[in-house]
Amino acid sequence: MKRIIEILFAVILLVSCNSQKVYSDFDISYSKSGGFAPVYENLLIKGNTAHYSFEGQGKKYKQDFDVSDEELKNLQATLFQNNFKRIQEDHKKIYDHITTSINVKKGPNEGSKTDASDVMPNYRTNWANITTAFQEIINTHVKKP
């Protein structure tokens, strides 16, 4: 009986750890979170497969979809043209702010940036262009209920 419980516990542990894999195994991620009325939005891209999730405003949904090679190429071009690697984050203290974070683990634009404490003024247009590129992918593919 003790052996069966140990095996069952091990299986539950493995299954629960595997369910978080989608949130750690990605090439590019875009996330928005926080605010006075918290919102959590994630777009994770691995190869040509994307996982989108949203929770907030009394809504919660998830969707998987494919991203074309052309869309990925355009996204990488936008990151490059807007100097993603050189964007400088400010050091202000901002509270009750919806924070956007972008992580790129693969490619020439590898890096991690966030606007949690804002972005330096001379990089705000670059940041807006990059976040708009991600929002376009979301708006194109996600069927919101």
DSSP file (Angstrom, degrees, kcal/mol; ACC not computed):
  #  RESIDUE AA STRUCTURE BP1 BP2  ACC     N-H-->O    O-->H-N    N-H-->O    O-->H-N    TCO  KAPPA ALPHA  PHI   PSI    X-CA   Y-CA   Z-CA
    1    1 A M     >        0   0    0      0, 0.0     4,-2.0     0, 0.0     5,-0.2   0.000 360.0 360.0 360.0 -43.5    0.0    0.0    0.0
    2    2 A K  H  >  +     0   0    0      1,-0.2     4,-2.1     2,-0.2     5,-0.1   0.888 360.0  52.7 -62.2 -38.4    2.8    2.4    0.9
    3    3 A R  H  > S+     0   0    0      2,-0.2     4,-2.3     1,-0.2    -1,-0.2   0.885 107.2  51.4 -64.4 -40.7    4.5    1.6   -2.4
    4    4 A I  H  > S+     0   0    0      2,-0.2     4,-2.6     1,-0.2    -1,-0.2   0.904 109.7  49.7 -64.6 -41.7    1.3    2.4   -4.4
    5    5 A I  H  X S+     0   0    0     -4,-2.0     4,-2.4     2,-0.2    -2,-0.2   0.894 110.2  50.9 -64.8 -40.4    1.0    5.8   -2.6
    6    6 A E  H  X S+     0   0    0     -4,-2.1     4,-2.2     2,-0.2    -2,-0.2   0.916 112.2  46.3 -63.1 -43.3    4.7    6.6   -3.4
    7    7 A I  H  X S+     0   0    0     -4,-2.3     4,-2.3     2,-0.2    -2,-0.2   0.919 112.7  50.0 -65.3 -43.8    4.2    5.8   -7.1
    8    8 A L  H  X S+     0   0    0     -4,-2.6     4,-2.3     1,-0.2    -2,-0.2   0.905 110.7  49.8 -61.7 -42.4    0.9    7.8   -7.2
    9    9 A F  H  X S+     0   0    0     -4,-2.4     4,-2.4     2,-0.2    -1,-0.2   0.906 110.0  50.8 -61.8 -43.0    2.7   10.8   -5.5
   10   10 A A  H  X S+     0   0    0     -4,-2.2     4,-2.4     2,-0.2    -2,-0.2   0.898 110.5  49.0 -62.9 -41.4    5.5   10.6   -8.0
   11   11 A V  H  X S+     0   0    0     -4,-2.3     4,-2.5     2,-0.2     5,-0.2   0.924 111.6  48.7 -64.8 -44.6    3.1   10.6  -11.0
   12   12 A I  H  X S+     0   0    0     -4,-2.3     4,-2.4     1,-0.2    -2,-0.2   0.909 111.5  50.5 -61.6 -42.4    1.2   13.6   -9.6
   13   13 A L  H  X S+     0   0    0     -4,-2.4     4,-2.0     1,-0.2    -2,-0.2   0.919 111.5  47.4 -62.6 -44.7    4.5   15.4   -9.1
   14   14 A L  H  X S+     0   0    0     -4,-2.4     4,-1.9     1,-0.2    -2,-0.2   0.899 112.8  48.5 -64.6 -41.3    5.6   14.7  -12.6
   15   15 A V  H  X S+     0   0    0     -4,-2.5     4,-1.3     1,-0.2    -2,-0.2   0.906 111.9  48.8 -66.8 -41.6    2.3   15.8  -14.2
   16   16 A S  H  < S+     0   0    0     -4,-2.4     4,-0.5     1,-0.2    -1,-0.2   0.871 112.0  48.8 -68.9 -35.4    2.2   19.0  -12.2
   17   17 A C  H >< S+     0   0    0     -4,-2.0     3,-0.9     1,-0.2     4,-0.2   0.877 108.7  54.0 -69.4 -37.0    5.7   19.9  -13.1
   18   18 A N  H >< S+     0   0    0     -4,-1.9     3,-1.4     1,-0.2     4,-0.4   0.794  96.7  65.8 -68.6 -28.4    5.1   19.2  -16.8
   19   19 A S  T 3< S+     0   0    0     -4,-1.3     3,-0.3     1,-0.3    -1,-0.2   0.731  99.4  52.7 -67.9 -20.9    2.1   21.6  -16.9
   20   20 A Q  T X  S+     0   0    0     -3,-0.9     3,-1.2    -4,-0.5     4,-0.4   0.492  82.5  93.2 -89.3  -4.6    4.4   24.5  -16.2
   21   21 A K  G X> S+     0   0    0     -3,-1.4     4,-2.3     1,-0.3     3,-1.6   0.864  76.4  61.2 -58.9 -38.3    6.7   23.6  -19.1
   22   22 A V  G 34 S+     0   0    0     -4,-0.4    -1,-0.3    -3,-0.3    -2,-0.1   0.803 102.8  52.9 -59.7 -28.6    4.8   25.9  -21.6
   23   23 A Y  G <4 S+     0   0    0     -3,-1.2    -1,-0.3     1,-0.2    -2,-0.2   0.524 118.8  32.7 -86.8  -5.6    5.7   28.9  -19.4
   24   24 A S  T <4 S+     0   0    0     -3,-1.6     2,-0.9    -4,-0.4    -2,-0.2   0.580 104.2  71.9-121.0 -18.0    9.4   28.2  -19.3
   25   25 A D  S  < S+     0   0    0     -4,-2.3     2,-0.3    -5,-0.2    -1,-0.2  -0.767  71.2 117.0-105.8  88.0   10.2   26.6  -22.7
   26   26 A F        -     0   0    0     -2,-0.9    20,-0.3     1,-0.1     3,-0.1  -0.963  55.7-148.1-147.0 160.7    9.9   29.4  -25.3
   27   27 A D  S    S+     0   0    0     18,-3.3    78,-3.5     1,-0.4    79,-0.8   0.788  92.3  15.0 -94.6 -40.0   11.9   31.4  -27.8
   28   28 A I  E     -AB  45 104A   0     17,-2.0    17,-3.2    76,-0.2    -1,-0.4  -0.999  68.4-173.4-137.6 135.7   10.1   34.7  -27.4
   29   29 A S  E     -AB  44 103A   0     74,-2.8    74,-2.1    -2,-0.4     2,-0.4  -0.988   8.1-173.8-133.0 146.6    7.7   35.8  -24.7
   30   30 A Y  E     +AB  43 102A   0     13,-2.4    13,-2.8    -2,-0.4     2,-0.4  -0.997  16.7 172.6-132.8 125.6    5.5   38.9  -24.3
   31   31 A S  E     -AB  42 101A   0     70,-2.6    70,-2.9    -2,-0.4     2,-0.4  -0.996  19.1-168.0-140.9 145.7    3.6   39.5  -21.1
   32   32 A K  E     +AB  41 100A   0      9,-2.7     9,-3.1    -2,-0.4     2,-0.3  -0.996  24.5 156.4-126.3 133.4    1.6   42.2  -19.5
   33   33 A S  E     +AB  40  99A   0     66,-2.2    66,-3.0    -2,-0.4     7,-0.2  -0.996  27.8  33.1-155.5 157.7    0.6   42.0  -15.9
   34   34 A G  E   > +AB  39  98A   0      5,-1.1     5,-1.5    -2,-0.3    64,-0.2  -0.589  43.4 139.1 102.2-159.7   -0.4   44.1  -12.9
   35   35 A G  T   5S-     0   0    0     62,-0.6    62,-0.2    -2,-0.2    61,-0.2  -0.269  72.2 -67.6 101.3 170.0   -2.4   47.2  -12.6
   36   36 A F  T   5S+     0   0    0     60,-0.6    -1,-0.1     1,-0.3    61,-0.1   0.909 138.5  34.4 -62.9 -43.9   -5.1   48.4  -10.1
   37   37 A A  T   5S-     0   0    0     -3,-0.1    -1,-0.3    59,-0.1    20,-0.1  -0.886 112.5-121.1-107.7  94.6   -7.4   45.8  -11.4
   38   38 A P  T   5 -     0   0    0      0, 0.0    19,-0.5     0, 0.0     2,-0.4   0.040  32.9-174.7 -50.3 136.7   -4.9   43.0  -12.2
   39   39 A V  E   < -A   34   0A   0     -5,-1.5    -5,-1.1    17,-0.2     2,-0.5  -0.987   7.5-165.4-128.8 138.6   -4.5   41.7  -15.7
   40   40 A Y  E     +AC  33  55A   0     15,-2.8    15,-2.4    -2,-0.4     2,-0.4  -0.973  14.4 167.9-129.0 116.3   -2.3   38.9  -16.8
   41   41 A E  E     -AC  32  54A   0     -9,-3.1    -9,-2.7    -2,-0.5     2,-0.4  -0.997   6.8-179.6-131.4 129.2   -1.6   38.4  -20.5
   42   42 A N  E     -AC  31  53A   0     11,-2.7    11,-2.3    -2,-0.4     2,-0.4  -0.992  14.5-175.5-133.4 136.5    1.0   36.1  -22.0
   43   43 A L  E     -AC  30  52A   0    -13,-2.8   -13,-2.4    -2,-0.4     2,-0.5  -0.975  13.2-176.9-127.3 116.0    2.2   35.3  -25.5
   44   44 A L  E     -AC  29  51A   0      7,-2.7     7,-2.7    -2,-0.4     2,-0.5  -0.959   5.2-165.4-117.6 128.0    4.8   32.6  -25.7
   45   45 A I  E     +AC  28  50A   0    -17,-3.2   -18,-3.3    -2,-0.5   -17,-2.0  -0.955  12.0 174.0-118.7 127.3    6.3   31.6  -29.0
   46   46 A K  E >  S- C   0  49A   0      3,-2.9     3,-2.1    -2,-0.5     2,-0.4  -0.957  71.0 -45.0-130.3 110.7    8.3   28.4  -29.5
   47   47 A G  T 3  S-     0   0    0     -2,-0.4   -20,-0.0     1,-0.3   -19,-0.0  -0.549 122.9 -27.8  65.6-123.5    9.3   27.8  -33.1
   48   48 A N  T 3  S+     0   0    0     -2,-0.4    19,-3.2    -3,-0.1     2,-0.4   0.266 120.1  96.6-105.5   9.5    6.1   28.4  -35.1
   49   49 A T  E <   -CD  46  66A   0     -3,-2.1    -3,-2.9    17,-0.2     2,-0.4  -0.854  54.2-167.1-104.1 134.1    3.8   27.5  -32.2
   50   50 A A  E     -CD  45  65A   0     15,-3.4    15,-2.2    -2,-0.4     2,-0.5  -0.931  10.2-159.3-121.8 144.7    2.3   30.2  -29.9
   51   51 A H  E     -CD  44  64A   0     -7,-2.7    -7,-2.7    -2,-0.4     2,-0.4  -0.990  13.7-172.0-121.2 122.9    0.5   29.9  -26.6
   52   52 A Y  E     +CD  43  63A   0     11,-3.2    11,-2.7    -2,-0.5     2,-0.3  -0.939   6.3 174.8-117.2 136.7   -1.7   32.8  -25.5
   53   53 A S  E     -CD  42  62A   0    -11,-2.3   -11,-2.7    -2,-0.4     2,-0.4  -0.997   5.3-175.7-140.3 147.4   -3.3   33.2  -22.2
   54   54 A F  E     +CD  41  61A   0      7,-2.6     7,-2.4    -2,-0.3     2,-0.3  -0.999   5.6 173.3-142.2 137.3   -5.3   36.0  -20.6
   55   55 A E  E     +CD  40  60A   0    -15,-2.4   -15,-2.8    -2,-0.4     2,-0.2  -0.941  38.1  73.2-146.4 123.9   -6.8   36.5  -17.2
   56   56 A G  E >   + D   0  59A   0      3,-2.7     3,-2.2    -2,-0.3   -17,-0.2  -0.807  61.6  57.3 154.3 166.9   -8.5   39.7  -15.9
   57   57 A Q  T 3  S-     0   0    0    -19,-0.5     3,-0.1     1,-0.3   -18,-0.1   0.816 129.1 -59.0  54.7  33.1  -11.6   41.9  -16.2
   58   58 A G  T 3  S+     0   0    0      1,-0.3     2,-0.3     0, 0.0    -1,-0.3   0.604 117.9 107.9  74.5  11.6  -13.6   38.8  -15.1
   59   59 A K  E <   +D   56   0A   0     -3,-2.2    -3,-2.7     2,-0.0     2,-0.3  -0.873  41.5 179.4-121.8 153.2  -12.4   36.8  -18.1
   60   60 A K  E     +D   55   0A   0     -2,-0.3     2,-0.3    -5,-0.2    -5,-0.2  -0.900  16.5 145.9-153.9 122.8  -10.0   33.9  -18.5
   61   61 A Y  E     -D   54   0A   0     -7,-2.4    -7,-2.6    -2,-0.3     2,-0.3  -0.996  24.6-157.9-156.7 160.4   -9.0   32.1  -21.6
   62   62 A K  E     +D   53   0A   0     -2,-0.3     2,-0.3    -9,-0.2    -9,-0.2  -0.959  11.6 178.8-135.7 151.1   -6.2   30.3  -23.4
   63   63 A Q  E     -D   52   0A   0    -11,-2.7   -11,-3.2    -2,-0.3     2,-0.4  -0.963  15.2-153.1-155.7 138.2   -5.5   29.6  -27.0
   64   64 A D  E     +D   51   0A   0     -2,-0.3     2,-0.3   -13,-0.2   -13,-0.2  -0.894  27.6 158.2-107.5 142.8   -2.8   27.9  -29.0
   65   65 A F  E     -D   50   0A   0    -15,-2.2   -15,-3.4    -2,-0.4     2,-0.4  -0.964  38.5-101.3-155.1 168.8   -2.1   28.9  -32.6
   66   66 A D  E     -D   49   0A   0     -2,-0.3     2,-0.5   -17,-0.2   -17,-0.2  -0.791  23.5-150.7 -99.6 140.5    0.6   28.8  -35.3
   67   67 A V        -     0   0    0    -19,-3.2    70,-0.0    -2,-0.4    -2,-0.0  -0.929  23.1-124.0-107.7 130.6    2.7   31.8  -36.2
   68   68 A S     >  -     0   0    0     -2,-0.5     4,-2.2     1,-0.1     5,-0.2  -0.264  18.3-115.4 -72.5 160.3    3.9   32.0  -39.8
   69   69 A D  H  > S+     0   0    0      1,-0.2     4,-2.5     2,-0.2     5,-0.2   0.873 118.2  55.4 -59.8 -37.4    7.6   32.2  -40.8
   70   70 A E  H  > S+     0   0    0      2,-0.2     4,-2.6     1,-0.2    -1,-0.2   0.902 106.7  49.0 -64.1 -42.2    6.8   35.7  -42.3
   71   71 A E  H  > S+     0   0    0      2,-0.2     4,-2.4     1,-0.2    -1,-0.2   0.908 112.5  48.1 -64.6 -41.2    5.3   36.9  -39.0
   72   72 A L  H  X S+     0   0    0     -4,-2.2     4,-2.6     2,-0.2    -2,-0.2   0.903 111.7  50.2 -65.1 -40.4    8.3   35.7  -37.1
   73   73 A K  H  X S+     0   0    0     -4,-2.5     4,-2.3     2,-0.2    -2,-0.2   0.913 111.6  48.0 -63.6 -42.8   10.6   37.3  -39.6
   74   74 A N  H  X S+     0   0    0     -4,-2.6     4,-2.4     2,-0.2    -2,-0.2   0.884 111.4  51.0 -64.7 -38.7    8.7   40.6  -39.3
   75   75 A L  H  X S+     0   0    0     -4,-2.4     4,-2.3     2,-0.2    -2,-0.2   0.931 111.3  46.8 -64.3 -46.0    8.8   40.4  -35.5
   76   76 A Q  H  X S+     0   0    0     -4,-2.6     4,-2.3     1,-0.2    -2,-0.2   0.890 112.1  51.5 -62.9 -38.8   12.6   39.8  -35.5
   77   77 A A  H  X S+     0   0    0     -4,-2.3     4,-3.3     2,-0.2     5,-0.2   0.902 109.3  50.0 -64.3 -41.0   13.0   42.7  -38.0
   78   78 A T  H  X S+     0   0    0     -4,-2.4     4,-1.7     2,-0.2    -2,-0.2   0.911 110.5  49.8 -63.5 -42.4   10.9   45.0  -35.7
   79   79 A L  H  <>S+     0   0    0     -4,-2.3     5,-2.7     2,-0.2    -2,-0.2   0.918 115.9  43.2 -60.8 -43.5   13.1   44.0  -32.7
   80   80 A F  H ><5S+     0   0    0     -4,-2.3     3,-1.7     1,-0.2    -2,-0.2   0.940 112.8  50.1 -68.9 -48.3   16.2   44.8  -34.7
   81   81 A Q  H 3<5S+     0   0    0     -4,-3.3    -1,-0.2     1,-0.3    -2,-0.2   0.788 112.9  47.7 -63.2 -28.1   15.0   48.0  -36.3
   82   82 A N  T 3<5S-     0   0    0     -4,-1.7    -1,-0.3    -5,-0.2    -2,-0.2   0.169 112.4-117.8-101.0  17.8   14.0   49.4  -33.0
   83   83 A N  T X>5 +     0   0    0     -3,-1.7     3,-1.4     1,-0.1     4,-0.9   0.893  41.4 178.0  50.9  51.8   17.2   48.4  -31.2
   84   84 A F  G >4<S+     0   0    0     -5,-2.7     3,-0.9     1,-0.3    -4,-0.1   0.885  77.1  53.9 -50.5 -44.0   15.6   46.1  -28.7
   85   85 A K  G 34 S+     0   0    0      1,-0.2    -1,-0.3    -6,-0.2    27,-0.1   0.757 110.7  46.7 -65.4 -24.0   19.0   45.2  -27.2
   86   86 A R  G <4 S+     0   0    0     -3,-1.4    -1,-0.2     2,-0.1    -2,-0.2   0.508  77.7 122.5 -98.8  -5.9   19.8   48.8  -26.6
   87   87 A I    <<  -     0   0    0     -4,-0.9     2,-0.5    -3,-0.9    -4,-0.0  -0.358  53.6-145.1 -60.0 132.3   16.6   49.9  -25.0
   88   88 A Q        -     0   0    0     32,-0.1    32,-2.7    25,-0.1     2,-0.3  -0.870   3.0-138.8-107.1 132.6   17.3   51.4  -21.6
   89   89 A E  B     -F  119   0B   0     -2,-0.5    30,-0.3    30,-0.2    29,-0.1  -0.634  18.2-128.1 -86.5 144.4   14.9   51.0  -18.7
   90   90 A D        -     0   0    0     28,-2.2    27,-0.2    -2,-0.3    -1,-0.1  -0.285   7.8-134.5 -81.3 174.0   14.3   53.9  -16.3
   91   91 A H        +     0   0    0     -2,-0.1    27,-0.1     2,-0.1    -1,-0.1   0.052  56.8 130.8-121.0  24.6   14.6   53.5  -12.5
   92   92 A K        -     0   0    0     25,-1.1     2,-0.6     1,-0.1    -2,-0.0  -0.276  61.0-117.9 -70.5 162.4   11.5   55.3  -11.5
   93   93 A K        +     0   0    0      2,-0.0     2,-0.4    24,-0.0    24,-0.1  -0.932  37.1 176.9-102.9 116.1    9.1   53.8   -9.0
   94   94 A I        -     0   0    0     -2,-0.6     2,-0.3    22,-0.3     3,-0.3  -0.984   7.6-166.0-123.0 128.1    5.7   53.3  -10.6
   95   95 A Y        +     0   0    0     -2,-0.4   -59,-0.1     1,-0.2     3,-0.1  -0.798  67.1  16.5-113.5 155.5    2.9   51.6   -8.7
   96   96 A D  S    S+     0   0    0     -2,-0.3   -60,-0.6     1,-0.2     2,-0.4   0.887  90.9 141.6  51.8  45.1   -0.4   50.1  -10.0
   97   97 A H        -     0   0    0     -3,-0.3     2,-0.7   -62,-0.2   -62,-0.6  -0.928  59.1-120.1-117.7 135.8    1.0   50.1  -13.5
   98   98 A I  E     -B   34   0A   0     -2,-0.4     2,-0.4   -64,-0.2   -64,-0.2  -0.701  36.8-149.8 -77.1 118.6    0.4   47.4  -16.1
   99   99 A T  E     -B   33   0A   0    -66,-3.0   -66,-2.2    -2,-0.7     2,-0.5  -0.728   8.4-155.1 -96.3 135.9    3.9   46.2  -16.8
  100  100 A T  E     -B   32   0A   0     -2,-0.4    15,-2.0   -68,-0.2     2,-0.4  -0.939  12.6-174.7-110.2 131.2    5.0   44.8  -20.2
  101  101 A S  E     -BE  31 114A   0    -70,-2.9   -70,-2.6    -2,-0.5     2,-0.4  -0.979   6.1-168.5-126.8 139.2    8.0   42.4  -20.3
  102  102 A I  E     -BE  30 113A   0     11,-2.9    11,-2.6    -2,-0.4     2,-0.4  -0.995   3.5-175.2-128.7 128.6    9.6   40.9  -23.4
  103  103 A N  E     -BE  29 112A   0    -74,-2.1   -74,-2.8    -2,-0.4     2,-0.5  -0.989   4.4-172.2-124.6 128.0   12.1   38.1  -23.4
  104  104 A V  E     +BE  28 111A   0      7,-3.3     7,-2.1    -2,-0.4   -76,-0.2  -0.974   9.5 171.7-120.8 115.9   13.9   36.8  -26.5
  105  105 A K        +     0   0    0    -78,-3.5     2,-0.4    -2,-0.5   -77,-0.2   0.570  63.9  46.5 -99.2 -11.6   16.0   33.7  -25.9
  106  106 A K  S    S+     0   0    0    -79,-0.8     3,-0.3     5,-0.1    -1,-0.1  -0.976  90.0  24.0-135.9 144.2   16.9   32.9  -29.5
  107  107 A G  S >  S-     0   0    0     -2,-0.4     3,-1.2     1,-0.2    -3,-0.0  -0.338  98.4 -51.3 101.0-179.9   18.2   34.9  -32.4
  108  108 A P  T 3  S+     0   0    0      0, 0.0    -1,-0.2     0, 0.0   -32,-0.0   0.648 128.7  59.0 -70.8 -15.0   20.2   38.1  -32.9
  109  109 A N  T 3  S+     0   0    0     -3,-0.3    -5,-0.1     2,-0.1    -2,-0.1   0.049  73.9 157.0-101.8  25.5   17.9   40.2  -30.6
  110  110 A E    <   +     0   0    0     -3,-1.2     2,-0.3    -5,-0.1    -5,-0.2  -0.243  26.5  90.2 -56.6 131.1   18.4   38.0  -27.6
  111  111 A G  E     -E  104   0A   0     -7,-2.1    -7,-3.3    -5,-0.1     2,-0.4  -0.951  63.9-105.6 164.0-179.8   17.7   39.9  -24.4
  112  112 A S  E     +E  103   0A   0     -2,-0.3     2,-0.3    -9,-0.2    -9,-0.2  -0.993  32.4 171.3-140.1 127.6   15.1   40.8  -21.8
  113  113 A K  E     +E  102   0A   0    -11,-2.6   -11,-2.9    -2,-0.4     2,-0.3  -0.968   4.7 179.9-137.0 152.1   13.4   44.2  -21.3
  114  114 A T  E     -E  101   0A   0     -2,-0.3     3,-0.2   -13,-0.2   -13,-0.2  -0.987  29.2-146.6-146.9 154.5   10.6   45.5  -19.2
  115  115 A D    >   +     0   0    0    -15,-2.0     3,-1.9    -2,-0.3     4,-0.1   0.003  60.0 125.2-107.2  27.9    8.8   48.8  -18.7
  116  116 A A  T 3  S+     0   0    0      1,-0.3   -22,-0.3   -16,-0.2    -1,-0.2   0.847  90.9  23.0 -56.3 -37.0    8.2   48.0  -15.0
  117  117 A S  T 3  S-     0   0    0      1,-0.5   -25,-1.1    -3,-0.2    -1,-0.3  -0.054 128.5 -97.7-118.3  31.3    9.8   51.3  -14.0
  118  118 A D    <   -     0   0    0     -3,-1.9   -28,-2.2   -27,-0.1    -1,-0.5   0.026  38.9 -87.6  78.6 173.5    9.2   52.9  -17.4
  119  119 A V  B     -F   89   0B   0    -30,-0.3   -30,-0.2    -4,-0.1     5,-0.1  -0.910  49.0 -91.0-117.8 144.2   11.6   53.2  -20.4
  120  120 A M    >   -     0   0    0    -32,-2.7     3,-2.5    -2,-0.4     4,-0.5  -0.251  43.1-112.9 -55.5 142.5   14.0   56.1  -20.9
  121  121 A P  G >  S+     0   0    0      0, 0.0     3,-1.1     0, 0.0     4,-0.4   0.808 113.5  56.4 -52.0 -38.9   12.4   58.9  -22.9
  122  122 A N  G 3  S+     0   0    0      1,-0.2     4,-0.1     2,-0.1    -2,-0.1   0.525 111.1  45.2 -75.5  -1.6   14.6   58.5  -26.0
  123  123 A Y  G <> S+     0   0    0     -3,-2.5     4,-2.5   -35,-0.2    -1,-0.2   0.354  82.6  96.5-116.0   2.1   13.6   54.8  -26.3
  124  124 A R  H <> S+     0   0    0     -3,-1.1     4,-2.5    -4,-0.5     5,-0.2   0.882  84.8  49.7 -63.7 -38.8    9.8   55.1  -25.8
  125  125 A T  H  > S+     0   0    0     -4,-0.4     4,-2.3     2,-0.2    -1,-0.2   0.916 111.4  49.6 -65.5 -41.9    8.9   55.2  -29.5
  126  126 A N  H  > S+     0   0    0      2,-0.2     4,-2.1     1,-0.2    -2,-0.2   0.931 112.0  48.3 -60.2 -46.0   11.1   52.1  -30.1
  127  127 A W  H  X S+     0   0    0     -4,-2.5     4,-2.7     1,-0.2     5,-0.2   0.913 110.8  50.7 -61.9 -44.1    9.4   50.3  -27.2
  128  128 A A  H  X S+     0   0    0     -4,-2.5     4,-2.1     1,-0.2    -1,-0.2   0.899 109.2  51.2 -62.3 -41.1    5.9   51.3  -28.5
  129  129 A N  H  X S+     0   0    0     -4,-2.3     4,-1.5     2,-0.2    -1,-0.2   0.897 112.0  47.0 -62.6 -40.7    6.8   49.9  -32.0
  130  130 A I  H  X S+     0   0    0     -4,-2.1     4,-1.5     2,-0.2    -2,-0.2   0.933 112.7  47.4 -68.4 -47.0    7.9   46.6  -30.5
  131  131 A T  H  X S+     0   0    0     -4,-2.7     4,-2.3     1,-0.2    -1,-0.2   0.858 108.9  56.1 -65.1 -33.3    4.9   46.2  -28.3
  132  132 A T  H  X S+     0   0    0     -4,-2.1     4,-2.2    -5,-0.2    -1,-0.2   0.880 102.7  55.6 -64.0 -37.9    2.6   47.0  -31.2
  133  133 A A  H  X S+     0   0    0     -4,-1.5     4,-1.4     2,-0.2    -1,-0.2   0.900 109.9  45.6 -61.8 -40.9    4.2   44.2  -33.2
  134  134 A F  H  X S+     0   0    0     -4,-1.5     4,-2.2     1,-0.2    -2,-0.2   0.913 111.1  52.3 -67.8 -42.3    3.3   41.7  -30.5
  135  135 A Q  H  X S+     0   0    0     -4,-2.3     4,-3.2     1,-0.2    -2,-0.2   0.852 105.2  56.4 -63.3 -34.3   -0.2   43.1  -30.2
  136  136 A E  H  X S+     0   0    0     -4,-2.2     4,-2.0     2,-0.2    -1,-0.2   0.901 106.9  48.7 -63.8 -40.6   -0.7   42.7  -33.9
  137  137 A I  H  X S+     0   0    0     -4,-1.4     4,-1.9     2,-0.2     5,-0.3   0.935 114.0  46.7 -63.3 -45.1    0.1   39.0  -33.7
  138  138 A I  H  X S+     0   0    0     -4,-2.2     4,-2.8     1,-0.2    -2,-0.2   0.945 113.2  48.0 -61.6 -48.8   -2.3   38.7  -30.8
  139  139 A N  H  < S+     0   0    0     -4,-3.2    -1,-0.2     1,-0.2    -2,-0.2   0.823 112.5  50.5 -63.8 -31.4   -5.1   40.6  -32.6
  140  140 A T  H  < S+     0   0    0     -4,-2.0    -1,-0.2    -5,-0.2    -2,-0.2   0.878 124.7  22.8 -72.5 -39.0   -4.6   38.6  -35.8
  141  141 A H  H  < S+     0   0    0     -4,-1.9     2,-0.5    -5,-0.2    -2,-0.2   0.751  97.7  89.1-105.3 -28.0   -4.8   35.1  -34.2
  142  142 A V     <  -     0   0    0     -4,-2.8     2,-1.0    -5,-0.3   -79,-0.0  -0.626  55.6-156.1 -87.2 125.9   -6.6   35.2  -30.9
  143  143 A K        -     0   0    0     -2,-0.5    -1,-0.1     2,-0.0    -4,-0.1  -0.835  17.3-156.8 -95.7  98.4  -10.4   34.8  -31.0
  144  144 A K              0   0    0     -2,-1.0   -83,-0.0     1,-0.1    -2,-0.0  -0.602 360.0 360.0 -81.5 134.6  -11.5   36.5  -27.8
  145  145 A P              0   0    0      0, 0.0    -1,-0.1     0, 0.0    -2,-0.0   0.501 360.0 360.0 -69.5 360.0  -14.9   35.3  -26.5
